[in-house]
Amino acid sequence: MATTATAQQSTTIGDLPLALICAKEDVTVIGYLARVNADGSAVYMTTTNIVVAVSAEGIVDNRAEGTCAGKSLDELRDSGQTRAFLE
C-alpha cells in the first residue's frame, strides 16, 4: 500500500515533464518525452510525429510554433501545459 507521500510523487527524467500540451490555431497536441540527450536537451513527439525540442536550459524551440514556442518549462508548468504521471 502506497503512502500519501509516495502516491504524490511524480515520475520525471531529471526535471523534465513526461508530456507537453501545445496548441496551434485550432489543434491541440500532446508530445511525450521521447529522448533525453547527453547535454540535457530533450525531444517530445506526438503520435503524429510532430517534434517539440527543448534546450538543455529548458526552453522550447521557437520552431515548435504555437503556445509552447519560446516558453520555458517553468512557464509551461505554471500554465498547466505539462504532465507528469503518478507512480
Summary of the structure (lengths in Angstrom):
residues: 87
radius of gyration: 13.3
end to end distance: 12.2
largest distance: 44.6
contacts: 226
relative contact order: 0.26
helix: 20%
strand: 40%
